[in-house]
Structure formats: structure tokens, C-alpha cells
């Protein structure tokens, strides 16, 4: 019985002397947020720019979800070039799941659509 009392006292003292850090402050670690740029078209070229990345690609027969990453507020700049007469949807979703833009428009062959979206971290 004395052994259990001594063990209990030891555990109690050990647990009460532990210091728990309630804040995490490591300036070397930056957590980036991920947004989604979805382009729906039958045949188009896509270009977009973030503050740190540039993407160029082609979409055939359907849609493409393109992730983009950011750590602060910025302007997402997109350019979609239609390669045929078609409807093109540009959907932008931020890291919180909010729809920033959901635009469906009819484009003719060769038409260039340039758009800019304000992406925020709050």
C-alpha cells in the first residue's frame, strides 16, 4: 500500500512540474493554404499566375482542377484561350471552401478571356 501511495505522489509531482507550451511560434515554418482553380471546357489553353507560381496547360474534353497555394492575400490572374466555339466555366475556390467566382460564358474560337480574382487568407 505504501508503494502505491509513493508511486501516486511521484506521478502527481512529475505531472505538475511539466510545463506545457500553449503557443507554437517557429518562424521558419510557414503553413500555406490551398485553393482550387477549376476550368471546364472542351478544348482550351489555360494560364494562371499566383504570387509564386505560373501555370500553363491544355484541357481537352472535360475539366481540370488545378491547385494553387498561398500564404497571404494576392490576386489570382487567369487567362483562358478558347480553341473552338464552346461554353467555358471558370470556378475559383479558396482554402476555406468559399466560391470566389463561378463564371460560365460562351466563347468563340480564338477568344481570350482574362480574369483577376482577389484571394484572401481571412
N, C-alpha and C positions, 0 to 999 in steps of 0.2 A: 504494500500500500504506500509506504514511504517513497518507493521508487517511482510510482505513478505521480505522486504529488511533486516530486523533484523534477520529473520529466515535464509535467504540465507547467511548472514555474519556468523552466528553461525555455520551452517553446513560447510561452507568453512574453518573456523578456526579449527573445530573439525577434519575434514578430513586431513588437512595439518599437524596437530600435531600428527597424528598416525605414529608410527614407524613400518615399515614393515621389517621383517627378511627375507633376501634373501637366507640364508643358513640354512639347517637343520642339527644340529650337536648334536645328542643324542647318546652317545657311548654305551648305554645299548641296543639299537635296532640294530639287525643285519638282513639284508634282504637276505634271501637265494634264490638261483637260482634253478630252477627245470629242470632236463634233463629227457630223456626217454630212457630206455633200452627195446627194443622190441626183443623178441625171438619167431621165427616161427618154429614149429616142430610138429610132430605127437605125440611123446611120449619121453619126455626128462626131466632131472633134471637140475635145474639152481641154481648156487650160484654166488653172486657178493658181492664185498666189496667196500665201499667208505671209506672216512676218518672217518666217524662217524656211519656207518650202515653196517650191514651184512644181506643178504637176502638168504634164501634157499626156493626153491619151485619146484613144478612139473607142467609141461604143458602137457595137453592131447588134441589132435585133434584141433590144430589151433595155435593161437598166444597169447602172453600176453604182455601187455605194463606195465612196471614196472617203476614208477617214482623214481628218486633219487635226493637228494637235496645237495647243496654245497654252500659254501661261499668263497672259494678260489680255486686255481688250485690244482688238485690232479690226481692220477692215478686210473681209474676205472678198477678193476680186475674182470674178469668173468671166470666162469668155467661151461661148458655145457657138460652133460653126456648123450649120446645117448642110449636109451633103445631098439632101433631097427635100422635096416638099413633105412636111410632116409636122406633127404636134410634138413639142418638146416641153417636158416638165423639169423644173429646177427646184429641188427641195433641199433646204438647209435646216439642220437640227443641231442645236448647241449641246454642250456636255450635260445640261440639266434636263434634256429631252424636250425642250421648248422648240416649237417650229418658228424659225426666224423668217423663212419665206417658203411658199409653196405656189409657184407660178407655172401655169400651163399656158403656152402660147403657140400659135400656128406660125411656122417659119417656111420660107421658100428656099429653094436650093441656093446655096452660097451666102445666105443671110447670116450675119454675125450679130450675136446678142451679148452685150457686155453688161454685167450687173455687179453691184457692190453691196455687201451686207455688213452691218455693224455687229460684231460678235463681242459679247461682254462676259466677264467672269463672275458677275453677280446676278 
